[in-house]
Amino acid sequence: MSDAPPTSAPEALARAARHARLAAAEALAALRAFADAGALAATGAPSARLRGLAALGRGAAELEAALRGAPAASADALLRALAEALDAEIARWEARSAEDADARAVLRAFLGLRELLWELGVRAPGAPPSPPATPRVPRPARSPAAARARRPRVQRIPVEG
């Protein structure tokens, strides 16, 4: 990298993009370091040995490597890594949501993120022309009595004056 000031707007934009990619790569390296610190403090094991954090660490490392790579290749690699990581998390939370009602909210958030990115035109290279089908998450059946019991009760109080 040259310390000479840019001589044109495209050159300045290219320089800004390069700095932004490197800053994002450093942020990912910091995220991995914080994950290791938290995992070591909580469990005594590095994040790479913990099931949930290991996948996050691998994804962050792949994104970091892609960001530090060549500009043209990094965009494709970044989108591919993002799409793969998002699909992996959706599959993981989909499996958990079968047993855990709280996991359904997380699954919906990831599905919404995937659809939002799709609508914004962020697609992995070679992605199909239509978005992947969003699976329906079955809701547990409730009895009518349970549904009535969960409704908030309104108490009317006469107001004087």
N, C-alpha and C positions, 0 to 999 in steps of 0.2 A: 504494500500500500504506500502510496505517495503522500507526503505531507503538503505538496503543492496544492493551492486552492484550485477548485474545478474551473474550467473555462467555458462550460456550457451547461444549460439546464439538464440535458440528459446525463451528462457526466456527474453532475451533482446528485441527481436522483439515483443513479447506479451506486454512487458512494454511500448515500443514505441507506439504500437497500442492503448493501453489504454490512454496514454497521448494525442495522436492525437485525439481520440474520445472526450476526455474531453475538449481539446482546441477548437474543432469544436463546441461543445455544448456551450461553453462560447462565441464564435464568434456569434452564433445564438442568444444568450441572448443579446449581445451587439446590434445586428441588430434590434431586437425587441425594445430595449430601444431607439435607434436612430429614429426608425419609430414613436414611441410615442412622442419623443421630437419634431420631425418635424411636426407631426400632431397637437400637442398642440400649437406650434408656429404659424402654418399656419391657423388653423381653430378654435383653442380653445377646440377641442375635442380629446380624446385619439384615437389612431389608431384603436382600436377595434370597434369604432363606425362608422368608415369610410368604405364604401363598398369595395373598392379595397384593402385597407391595412388590413382589418379584415381577409380576406382569407390568406394573406401573413403571418400575425401574428399567425393565427391558425396553418398553415403549419410549420412555424418556431418553434412553441412550441412543435408540435408533433415530429419534427426531433430532437429537443433538448432533449426531454424526451427519445426518442429512443437511442440517442447517450449516454445518461447517464445510460441507462439500461444495462442488461447483454450483454456480447460481442456477443454471438450467436444470441440472440433474436434481438439485435440492428441492425444487418446487414439486416435481413429480414424486420424488421419494417421500417428501413431507406429506403430501396428500395421500399417498398409498399407506404410509405408516399410520396416519390419523384415521383413515377409513378402517384399516385392519384392527387398530386398537379399539375403536368405537364398536365395531362388530363383535370383537371378543368380549368387551364389557357387557354388551347387550345380551349375548349368549349366556354369560355368567349370571347376570341378574335375572334373566328369564328362568333359568334353572332354580335359582333361589326363591323366586316369586311363587313357585308352586307350593311352597311350604310356609313362606313368611309373608304376611300381609304388608309389612313395612317395606319389603323389597320391591313391591309393586310400584311404589312411588318413585323409587330410584330408577326402575326399569322405564317407567313413563318419561322420566327426565332424559334418560339417554336416547330413547326413541324420539322424543321431541327435538333433541339436539341434532340427531341424524337428519330428521326431516327439515329442520331449519337450515342446516348446512346445505342440504340438497336444494332447497328453494333459493338460497343465495348463490347457487352455481358452484359450490365447492364440491367437486367430485374427484374421485381417484381416477387416474388415467385408465381407460378401458372400462369404465363403469357403464352399466346398461343405461339405455336412454330413459327408462322410467325408474322411479325410486323403488327400493325393495319394499315388499309388502310388510306392513306393520302388523305383527301378530296381536290378536285380541287376548287380553289378559282376563281370564275368567274371574268373575266376582263370586265370593262364597254366597251360597243361598241363605237367605234369612227368613225366618218365620214371620208372619204378620205381627205376632205379639212382640217379637224382638224389634221389629221396625218401629212399632208404636212406642216401645220403651225408650228408644234412642232419640225420639223427637223431643225438641225442647218444649218445656211446658211454659205457657204464658199465664200469668196470674193477673187478673184485672183487679185493680184497687180503686175504689171510688175516691175522687179528689174533691175536697171541699173548697169552696170559695172562689 
